[in-house]
Amino acid sequence: MTHCFTLLNFPLQCGVILPEAQLIYQTYGELNSDRTNVILYPTSYGAQHTDLEWLIRPDRILDPTRWFIIIPNMFGNGLSSSPSNSTYILAKDGFWFSHLDNIHAQEKLLREVFGIEHLALVYGWSMGAQQAYHWGALYSDRVEKIIALCGTARTTDHNKIFLMSLRSALTADPTWTGTRFDGIPERGFKTFARIYASFAASQEFYREGLYYSLGYTSLEDYLYRFWEASYRKRDPHNLLSMIDTWLNCDVSNNPIYQGNYQKALASIKAKTLVMPATTDLYFTPEDCQNEAKMIPNAEYLPITSIWGHRAGNPYQNHPDETFIREAVRDFLLR
């Protein structure tokens, strides 16, 4: 059963006070008596909790028979407060969600609903990894371990160019009025999906035609039935909202660190497992390794894969899933 946590008069980093924010979440497993078995698993770009729960099984990456796992849906993803479910958000000029907003809401959820003050692990892929780093920096004494897959604590300039191209693809559609879409952005979705597909997997993935093994009959079939169909399920205003969150990701952009990026990463006390994919084109292994060097208790363990960014969420990719599962279980036992 999906749950809703309501936050009244919730202040956002952009300066807006949201009269009513809703954080939609799902739990798996049982909370133990001393509340020490909690794993927080934030969502990634475009994902909702149902897209990520495939790995929560005794024989998968996160074992719900041992851990109490909470997936909070990120603001803007269409379940938690988003442009698609709030006319207030859609109409408000200059409105955007930050990861600081996500983490403050998640902290209130954990404390007020469950009485949880300490996290055994924050596990995140992509934008989920960004949130994991924020948790480690903002609540350094309350997070024991972090596993960050294919994500960085601050969005790089190269990554921003990719995101701006996605934003431009959607808003170049004739249905865009300058503030909202007045119809379905048919051309926008098509271009958006193809830009995304070009970055999300490696050149070798396409050179070897791995999409054929997934049941697609051609490259165009793969682009249309997988990538385009996936993003057509999402409201385009929500896609823009999550892009803005990603564009503005910076673990040091808050009153605690005031832009001191190195200090923010150095303040993470949690044992941290940094797991990039060797062929990720926007969260590159070099960028991830550079951050790992600034985190005191970080271990760098790349996923050797031609699946690119998607190696970090390998629901169609058994070898990478096995590698991640074994690394996670080993890390949690230490």
Protein Blocks (a to p, Z undefined) as FASTA:
>chain_A
ZZddddehiacfkopacfbacdddddedjddfkopacccddddehiafklmmmmgcfklm
bdcklbccdddddehilpagcfklomklmmpghiacdfklmmmmmmmmmmmmnopabdfb
dcdehjlmmmmmmmmmmmmmlcfbdcdehiafbdcfklmmmmmmmmmmmmmpmklgojac
cbdcfklmmmmmmmmmmmmpcfklmmnommmmnopabfklmmmmmmmmmmmmpcfklmmm
mmmmmmmgcfklcfklnopaklmmmmpmbdcdddddfkbcklcfklmmmmmmmpmkbccd
ddddfklmmlmmcfkbmklmmmmmmmmmmmmmZZ
